[in-house]
Amino acid sequence: MPDKVSFYNFHIDHIRSIKHGGDSHIDNLAYCCPECNSFKGTDVGSFKENDELVRFYNPRKDEWQEHFELINGLIIGKTDIAKTTERIFKFNEIDRLIFRQELIQLGHYP
């Protein structure tokens, strides 16, 4: 979501939290949508059904197009990293999806 259309201030936060060995260098910081950031918390990943730990998408290292595609406002994960990120960050909750679709119609997304 573009920060100019957000109802809340965006956050500058750690991609890998300090508690998990991250630091405050620019390579470990991201400008975050407040909703995504609140769902992420200090997590660095989550588990798949087979108990395999999968890290979250890293906007400093990963290419968005390799991991996600946008279809009618839905953000669809194409990789395990993307699917894990999509699930935990709740990209496609109905209110977020409707808002994203409205932004697309107004030419403000992506």
Secondary structure, DSSP 8 states (H G I E B T S, - for coil): --GGG-SS--EEEESS-GGGT--SSGGGEEEE-HHHHHHHTT--EEE-TTS-EEE---TTTS-HHHHEEEETTEEEE-SHHHHHHHHHHTTT-HHHHHHHHHHHHTT---
